[in-house]
Structures are given as C-alpha cells and as structure tokens.
Amino acid sequence: MNNEAFFPAFIHSYFIALGVLLGGTLIGAIGAFLAGEPPLSKMYDFANQLKIWALVAAIGGTFDAFYSFERGILQGETRDIVKQVLLIISGMGGAQTGWVIIYWLTQEHIS
C-alpha cells in the first residue's frame, strides 16, 4: 500500500469504484445507442459486467492487495491485512452503490 493515510484511501476506494461503474456504464450506453441497441438494457448488462473491474480499479490493482496479504501473513503484520480487507469492502460498497443506481435507473426488475 502506498503512503496515503488510511481514511482518505478508504473514501477514495469507495468513490473510485462508484465512478468506474457509473462512468463505464453511461459511456457504454452511449455506444449501445449509437450501435442501435437498447441503451437501458445494455446499461444493466454493463453494470453487471463492470462490478469486478470497478473493485480492481478501486484497490489499485491486484498485486498491491496480494503483497499486503503476503506481508500480513508471512511477516505477521496483521494491520496490513485488516486495512486491505477494509479497502476491498469499501470498493465493493462503491461498486454495489453504482450498480443499485443503474438498477433503479434502468428498472430492469420491472417486467
């Protein structure tokens, strides 16, 4: 993990995941519209596909996460494991928030 303080990194992780999911979904919907596909249905599909990538972007790539887990397990630095788990949870929360916003916007659950 870089030298950024934990609480700002926690907030950044949430909003990066939220931004990746919302931005990717909205830009993808524009592309779907230009291609003659239904944009709202494609938005819902894109949101489902982008959730994991939003999380990866939020935690800064998977190698930092693995390095923190390795350091926590092999060197006994459990603080790094806890911080990394909390950053992952924050990113998951941001991705889920973005998905819920798209879910509400597209209303794919209404038949």
N, C-alpha and C positions, 0 to 999 in steps of 0.2 A: 504494500500500500504506500502511496506517496506521503509527503509531509503535511498534507491538508488535515486540519483538525477534524475530529470525527463528526461532530454535529453538522457542520456545513456539508461534509461529504454525504451524510445521511439524507439531508434535504436535496442535495444535487442529484443523488441517485434516484430519488422519487421523481423529480421533475424531468430528468433526462429520459427515463423510461416513459413517462407520460408524453413528452414531446415527440419521441421517436414513434410511438404508436399512433398518436393523433396526426402528426405530420405525414408519416408514411401512408396512413390510411387515406387522408384527404388528397394527397398528391396522386396516389394510386387511383382514387375515384375519378379524378380529372382525366387520367389516362384511359380509364374504362369508358368514360363518357365520349372521349374523342374516338375510341375504337368502336363505338356503337353498342356497348354492353350496358346493362343496367347498373348505374353507379352506386345506388344504395345497397343492392345485394352484393356487389363487389367490395364495397366498404366493409361490410360484415365479414366477408371472406378474408380480406386483407388484415383486418383486426385480429382474427383468429390466428393467422399465419405469422404476424409480426410480434406476438406477445413474447416469445422466447428471445427474439432478436433485440427487442427493447430492453429486456433484462440484461442480456450480454453487453449491450452498449452502456447501460447504466452502471454496471460494476467495473467497466473499463477493460473488458476482455477477460477471457477465462484464465489466462496464465497468472495474472495477479491473484486471483482467487485461489488457484492451486498452490501458489507459492506461500500465501498466508496460511493455508491449511497445513502445508508441509512444515512450515516454521512452527506452527502451533503444536503439531503432533510430535515432531522429531526433536524440537528444541524446548518443548514444554512451555511455550508462550501461549497460554490459553486465551489471553486477552485478544490476540490477533484473530483467533477462531471466532470468538464472540462478535468482534467488530465486523468481520467478513460476513457472518451469518446475518447480522442486523442490516448490513448494506444490501445483501441479497433480498431480504424481506422488504426493505424499503423500495428496491427496484421492482419487486413483484407487486407491491402495492400500487406503484405508479402505473405499471402496465395494466393491472386489473382496473384501475380507475379509468384509464383511457378506453379500455375495452367496454366498460359499462357505459361510458358516454356515447361510444359508437353504437352500442346495443340499443340505447334509448333513442338515439338519433335515427337509426335505420328502422327500428321497430320490426326486426326480423322475427320476433317471437309472436307477432300478431298474424294470424292466418286469415 
